[in-house]
Each structure stands twice: as structure tokens, then as C-alpha cells.
Amino acid sequence: MAVIDNKPRIVMCSQCPLEYLHLLISSLNDQGATSVLLGCDDDVFGLEEVGAVVAIGPNIYLNKAKLIANEVFIKSKLVLMPTSLATDSFLTNKYRRSQDDLLTASRSGRYPDAVIIPWSIIQRAPSRANLAGTGEAMAICPAMNDLLTSFCEGVPYSVLYGVADLITWTLTRLKFGGSIDSMLPTIFALLVLKCLIMWAFDDCRWGAGSEHKIAYALGEYRKSPLLHGEACAFGTWLMCSLFFRKMLGPQCLTQLREILECTRLPLTCKAVGIDRRSLPALLRRAKKYRPRRRCYLDLLSDDTFAQLDYYGL
């Protein structure tokens, strides 16, 4: 990695095939930049200051770039280019120092300076990954209800109910169906809507609540992991069908189920590969995740989980 004087250097974290990088790298080099291509596990400490940190790939690479930009090259620009719609990571300021540490809260850094949406690449991503983005986006339904129950310090209820009405109105008017390619713009728009709300209040709780805790805990009850969006979809349906039926209303709840089913996301214990009898233990375990992120589950005693009717899940 030779250093060229007086030229900005680009650290690139990528899992993309090289043909996808060709135009971007060529463009950077045309501007006199030097690019350094890194894998996810490569060590960047000791490198000199760079002009930009660019991530191209799935969430694990986007997280690596956020870590580098927030803790190593803090003056650099941060550019994110997702290759699927599996998560909302390309639109948030959250990152982890360790991808394996789910018990502690993720860190808050700065938002990306630019996000590039390579639509032709996203269309070529595995269908399962793109459809999982729906589960990540729909997490806003239980997350909003978490806030409405009691955890909305400093936010007027008129604002909370106004945002909740916007989400409900949007949800009941969505049209899913047809080919996967035809659904991708709607999935993308839902991810953007969710992240815009989180940006507006500078608080990730507007889009990540009880359902995310359930998603993290679910990994302990399965031999093979689900995609994050798939686990969030199960957590979303679990929370909405058990606790938030009245708050969402029958029309919204029915539409939510239809959307998750249409995008082939798991809603039942059988679909996620766990025994229904393990649900009380799963909910108790979920409370242990992100203890500082208070949510509706924290209002319930462990005995309550044993008394719930889980029929249909």
C-alpha cells in the first residue's frame, strides 16, 4: 500500500465482485485518489489519514466502514453502497465494534456523507436477502407501539400519535404482490420512511424496539441463524399479535400479516424452527438484550409470559 503524496486515499471495504467496483475505482483514480481495498477482518490501524471510507457490500462491510470512519479516520468522508435491501444499515448511524456482541447496545456515530443505491446490483442480489428488508422496515410497527406505551420522554403524545397515524395510513395502502423486482421499490421506500423518522428524532427507538430484542434472542434457540430481517419479522408479528392488536386495529394487523406473508417472511414458530413451548423462555431472554433500550417487554413480569395464549404462533 504505497502512499502517494498530496492525493486523497480511499479505504474500501468490499465483498463485491471486482466488475462492480471498476467504475467507482476508476472514477476515484481519475481524481488522483489512491484506493486501498480491505476485507472485513483487515486491520486498518496504523494507516495514514484518508479522504474517504467507502463500503460496498452487505451489512457486515457497511458496519466495518462505519467503525473505521467513526473511530479511526474521523475526518474522512463516509460513503455506503449496499448490495441488497436486507437491512437499513446503509441509512443509519449505528455500528458495532463486534458483530458477535448483541447483548450490549450498538454505538451511535455519524450518518454517512453519501449513500449510493446501485439498483442493478440490488436486483441481482439473492431474493431472500432483499425480501428480508421488509421485516426490518415493518419493525417500526411494534417499535412505535413500544413508545406509545410509556417510553417517550420529552415527546408530546400528539407527535407520537401523528407519526403512528402516518405509519398506519401508509401500511393500509401498500400494495404487495407480483414479481420480486416489482416489490423492491416499495421495500426500499419503507426502509427510507423508517430511517427518516429515526433521523427526525435522532433516536433509533422509533424503528427498533421489542421486536429487535426478540430477533437477537431468537439466535440462541436456533441451530442455523435467520437473516436479521427475517428474525425481525417474527418478532414484529409476535409483538403485534400478542400485545398490540387493539392499538393497531384489525385492518392494519391484517395488512401487516399479508405483507409479511407476501414477502415470504416467517411468522410462526414452525417457520423459524423453534418449539412453541419455548416462547415464554424466548421472551424472558429477549428482555436481557439491550437493557438500556426500554420497551414494552420490560413492563411485563416473567410470570406473564407463561400465562399468554400462543395459539396460532
C-alpha positions in Angstrom: 0.0 0.0 0.0 2.2 2.8 -1.3 1.5 6.3 -0.1 1.2 9.0 -2.8 1.8 12.5 -1.6 -0.9 15.1 -1.9 -3.5 12.8 -3.1 -6.6 11.7 -1.1 -6.6 8.0 -0.3 -9.7 5.8 -0.3 -10.2 2.9 2.1 -12.6 0.5 0.5 -14.4 -2.3 2.4 -16.0 -4.6 -0.1 -17.3 -8.0 -0.8 -18.5 -7.1 -4.3 -17.1 -8.8 -7.4 -14.5 -6.6 -9.0 -16.5 -5.7 -12.0 -18.9 -3.8 -9.8 -16.0 -1.8 -8.4 -14.4 -1.0 -11.7 -16.3 2.2 -12.5 -16.1 3.6 -8.9 -12.4 2.9 -8.5 -11.7 4.3 -12.0 -13.6 7.5 -11.1 -11.7 7.9 -7.8 -8.4 7.3 -9.6 -9.3 9.8 -12.2 -9.5 12.4 -9.4 -6.0 11.5 -8.2 -7.1 9.2 -5.4 -5.3 6.1 -4.1 -7.6 3.3 -3.2 -6.9 0.6 -0.5 -9.2 -2.4 -0.8 -9.8 -4.1 2.6 -11.6 -7.2 3.6 -13.9 -7.2 6.6 -11.3 -8.6 9.0 -8.4 -6.5 7.8 -6.7 -4.2 10.3 -6.6 -0.5 9.4 -4.9 0.8 12.5 -1.6 2.3 11.5 -2.7 3.5 8.1 -2.4 7.2 7.4 -5.4 9.6 7.3 -7.6 9.1 4.3 -10.0 11.2 2.4 -12.9 8.7 2.3 -14.1 5.4 3.6 -16.2 3.6 1.1 -18.1 0.4 1.8 -19.7 -1.8 -0.9 -21.4 -4.9 0.1 -23.7 -6.4 2.8 -24.2 -5.2 6.3 -21.0 -6.6 7.8 -19.0 -4.5 5.4 -21.1 -1.4 6.0 -20.6 -1.8 9.7 -16.8 -2.1 9.2 -16.8 1.1 7.3 -18.8 2.9 10.0 -16.4 1.7 12.6 -13.4 2.9 10.6 -14.9 6.3 9.8 -16.0 6.9 13.4 -13.0 5.6 15.4 -10.0 5.6 13.0 -10.3 8.1 10.2 -12.7 10.6 11.9 -12.1 13.4 9.4 -12.8 11.2 6.3 -16.0 11.1 4.3 -18.2 8.0 4.8 -19.8 6.6 1.6 -22.0 3.5 1.8 -23.2 1.4 -1.1 -25.4 -1.6 -0.2 -25.7 -4.5 -2.5 -29.1 -5.7 -1.1 -32.0 -4.3 0.9 -31.6 -6.9 3.7 -31.2 -4.2 6.4 -31.4 -0.5 6.9 -27.7 -0.2 7.9 -26.8 1.9 4.9 -29.2 4.7 6.2 -28.3 4.7 9.9 -25.5 5.9 12.2 -25.4 2.7 14.2 -22.4 0.4 14.2 -20.8 -2.4 16.4 -17.2 -3.0 17.4 -18.0 -6.7 17.4 -20.7 -8.3 15.2 -20.9 -11.1 17.8 -21.8 -8.8 20.7 -25.6 -8.4 20.6 -26.2 -8.0 24.3 -24.7 -4.5 24.5 -26.1 -1.6 22.6 -24.7 -0.6 19.3 -22.8 2.6 19.1 -24.1 5.9 17.7 -21.8 7.6 15.2 -22.2 10.0 12.3 -24.5 9.4 9.4 -23.0 8.6 6.0 -22.0 11.6 3.9 -23.3 9.8 0.8 -25.3 6.7 0.1 -25.2 5.1 -3.4 -28.0 2.8 -4.4 -26.8 0.5 -7.2 -30.2 -0.6 -8.4 -29.0 -3.1 -11.0 -26.8 -4.8 -8.4 -29.6 -4.9 -5.8 -31.8 -6.5 -8.3 -29.2 -9.3 -8.8 -28.9 -9.9 -5.0 -30.4 -13.1 -3.6 -34.2 -12.8 -3.3 -34.2 -13.9 0.3 -31.9 -11.0 1.3 -34.0 -8.4 -0.4 -37.3 -9.7 0.9 -35.8 -9.7 4.4 -35.7 -5.9 4.2 -39.5 -5.9 4.6 -39.1 -7.4 8.1 -36.6 -4.7 9.0 -38.9 -2.0 7.7 -42.0 -3.4 9.4 -40.3 -3.3 12.8 -41.4 0.2 13.0 -45.0 -1.0 13.9 -44.1 -2.6 17.3 -41.4 0.0 17.9 -43.9 2.8 17.7 -46.3 1.0 20.0 -43.4 0.5 22.4 -43.0 4.3 22.5 -46.8 4.9 22.8 -47.0 2.6 25.9 -44.7 4.7 28.1 -41.2 5.2 26.8 -41.5 8.6 25.0 -39.7 11.0 27.3 -39.9 14.6 26.1 -42.0 13.8 23.0 -45.6 15.1 23.0 -48.2 12.5 22.6 -49.7 14.5 19.7 -46.4 13.9 17.8 -46.3 10.3 18.7 -49.9 9.6 17.6 -49.3 11.7 14.5 -46.3 9.5 13.4 -48.3 6.4 14.4 -51.2 7.6 12.1 -48.7 8.2 9.3 -47.4 4.6 9.6 -50.9 3.1 9.8 -52.1 5.1 6.8 -49.1 4.0 4.8 -49.4 0.4 5.8 -53.0 0.1 4.9 -52.4 1.5 1.4 -49.4 -0.6 0.5 -49.8 -3.0 -2.5 -47.5 -6.0 -2.4 -47.5 -8.8 -5.0 -46.3 -9.8 -8.4 -42.6 -10.4 -9.1 -39.9 -9.7 -6.5 -38.4 -7.0 -8.7 -41.7 -5.2 -8.7 -41.7 -5.2 -4.8 -38.2 -3.8 -4.4 -39.1 -0.1 -4.8 -41.7 -0.5 -2.1 -39.3 -2.3 0.3 -36.7 0.5 -0.3 -39.3 3.2 0.3 -40.4 1.6 3.6 -36.7 1.4 4.8 -36.3 5.1 3.9 -39.5 6.1 5.7 -38.4 4.2 8.8 -35.0 5.8 8.8 -36.3 9.3 8.1 -38.4 9.0 11.2 -35.4 7.9 13.3 -33.3 10.7 11.8 -36.0 13.3 12.6 -36.0 12.4 16.3 -32.3 11.3 16.4 -33.5 8.2 18.3 -33.3 4.6 17.0 -36.1 3.5 19.3 -38.6 4.9 16.7 -37.6 2.0 14.5 -36.2 -0.7 16.8 -37.8 -1.9 19.9 -39.1 -5.2 21.4 -39.1 -7.0 18.1 -35.3 -6.4 17.7 -34.7 -7.8 21.2 -36.7 -10.9 20.2 -34.8 -11.2 17.0 -31.4 -11.2 18.8 -32.7 -13.7 21.4 -34.0 -16.0 18.6 -30.4 -16.8 17.6 -30.0 -18.7 20.9 -32.8 -21.0 20.1 -31.9 -22.0 16.5 -29.1 -24.2 15.2 -28.8 -22.1 12.0 -29.3 -18.3 12.0 -32.0 -16.4 10.3 -31.3 -13.3 8.3 -31.8 -10.2 10.6 -34.9 -9.0 8.7 -36.4 -12.5 8.9 -35.9 -12.6 12.7 -37.3 -9.0 13.0 -40.4 -10.1 11.0 -41.1 -12.9 13.5 -40.5 -10.5 16.4 -42.8 -7.9 14.8 -45.6 -10.4 14.3 -45.2 -11.8 17.8 -45.4 -8.4 19.5 -48.3 -7.1 17.3 -50.4 -10.2 17.5 -49.9 -10.7 21.3 -49.7 -7.2 22.7 -50.6 -4.5 20.1 -53.8 -5.8 18.5 -56.1 -3.1 19.8 -53.6 -0.3 19.2 -53.0 -1.3 15.5 -56.6 -2.2 14.8 -57.9 -5.2 12.7 -57.3 -3.6 9.3 -53.7 -2.7 10.0 -53.0 -6.0 11.6 -54.4 -7.9 8.7 -52.4 -5.8 6.2 -49.2 -6.4 8.2 -49.7 -10.1 8.1 -50.4 -10.1 4.4 -47.3 -8.0 3.7 -45.0 -10.3 5.7 -46.6 -13.4 4.1 -46.3 -11.9 0.6 -42.6 -11.3 1.1 -42.1 -14.9 2.4 -41.1 -13.9 5.9 -41.6 -16.3 8.9 -44.5 -15.6 11.2 -44.8 -18.9 13.2 -42.6 -20.9 15.5 -42.5 -23.7 12.9 -41.3 -21.3 10.2 -38.4 -20.1 12.4 -37.6 -23.6 13.6 -38.4 -23.4 17.3 -40.9 -25.1 19.6 -43.9 -23.0 20.6 -43.4 -24.1 24.2 -40.1 -22.2 24.2 -41.8 -18.8 23.6 -42.1 -17.8 27.3 -38.3 -18.5 27.7 -37.6 -16.7 24.5 -39.5 -13.5 25.7 -37.8 -13.7 29.1 -34.4 -13.9 27.3 -35.2 -11.1 25.0 -35.5 -8.7 28.0 -31.8 -9.3 28.7 -30.8 -7.8 25.3 -30.0 -4.1 25.2 -31.1 -3.4 28.8 -30.8 0.4 28.3 -33.3 0.3 25.4 -36.5 0.2 27.4 -39.5 -1.3 25.7 -42.9 -2.9 26.3 -41.4 -6.2 27.3 -39.8 -4.6 30.3 -43.2 -3.7 31.7 -44.2 -7.4 31.9 -43.2 -9.9 34.5 -41.6 -13.2 33.7 -44.8 -15.0 35.0 -46.9 -13.1 32.5 -45.1 -14.8 29.6 -46.0 -18.2 30.9 -49.7 -17.2 31.0 -50.1 -15.9 27.5 -52.0 -17.7 24.8 -49.6 -18.5 22.0 -52.1 -20.4 19.8 -51.6 -19.7 16.1 -47.9 -18.8 16.5 
